[in-house]
């Protein structure tokens, strides 16, 4: 099973969201774009900008926490510059 750390972007909110999942990545993004409680549920249009694949949940969580601790849009956008072409 693969785990993913991913970064979404909302043009409406002009905001990034950093998360992780062990689910199918496309399905997880679809869930973010539904009306639900939580940060991403109030607006649709979240787009995948970057992801990394891991063999363990712990690795994915560590990477998510590392990026969230940056608290820097500039560093996130620099990382995204090396994103997977989709």
Secondary structure, DSSP 8 states (H G I E B T S, - for coil): --EEEEEEEETTTTEEEEEEESS-HHHHHHHHTSS-SSTTTT---EEEEEEEEESSHHHHHHHHHHHHHH--HHHHHHHHTT----
